Amino acid sequence: MIIDLQNTSSREISAELTKARRGAGASGLVLTLIISTTDEHFDAAIEAARASATAHPSRVIVVTHVDDDQARLDAKIQVGDGLPGDLVVLRLHGPLQQHADSILLPILLPDSPTIAWWPNEGPDDLAADPIGQLADRRITDAAGCQDPQQALLNRARHHAAGDTDLTWTRLTRWRALLVAAVDQVQADVTAAKVVSAPDNAPATLLAAWLSVKLGVPVERVDGARVGVSEVRLTTTEGDIIIERPANGTANYSVPGQPPRKVALRRRPLTDLLTEELERMDPDEVFESTVAYLLASSERA
């Protein structure tokens, strides 16, 4: 069922949602996901949200802003038709952009978490943003910004409990493999190197995390491959090497063991978002990593 509402209000949207669900409320929906995006990135964000909703049935609210002199709210509601939840698309015209919180509040699911996601450019101070103030967790993606490195520093400078970034989520498998490798080698790590594409935001976070965890200098090297392509940890027993020459697999080498292949694919946006929707608690490791990143930039 698709319902188009022109020049509408939050009250009317809420009433139509209830009617569309035949008065049964939002039973079975576990969270509200607010996506603040632009028309340019709308389709990719919707696709990822739809796919993640199969694991986490949600009320997905997409907010786009329209430059206009007149304040007007347009909405499109979709319920059913194979959709695992509700989809509400809001177009905020003109001055309404400054009142997104009051517009969204009546249509959030009651007694359930609210997560806000900015797929590309987002506010520097997420927790102070009108949409961010409604959310228990706030997700950004510095890799989707025009200046990924500056975006990371802005996030770090204004970090609040509940903030995270998909550049960090992209590193989940890398971090798990590195922790496992270090645990297998009874030797001290004395240095580290991260090889990646130039200006790669996940590599910046990975280098900061290694510095915090191992307490050693970490060298950043530009490579010719996409994303993070190699991490090398120098130990007193030899080098730990994880090298990803192609998408999907990586060469995994630990001193004292034969080299082997491990799965290390580049994960699609859907997987990243689904992972982040699985946790509601603040990520203390991410917090300490971005704090180190910010302190390092201020010393430079």
Beta strands, then each sheet from edge to edge (+ up, - down):
strand 1: 2-5
strand 2: 31-36
strand 3: 58-66
strand 4: 72-79
strand 5: 85-93
strand 6: 114-117
strand 7: 137-140
strand 8: 163-165
strand 9: 189-196
strand 10: 218-222
strand 11: 228-235
strand 12: 238-246
strand 13: 248-253
strand 14: 260-264
sheet 1: 1+ 4- 5+ 3+ 2+ 6+ 7+ 8+
sheet 2: 10+ 9+ 11- 12+ 13- 14+
end
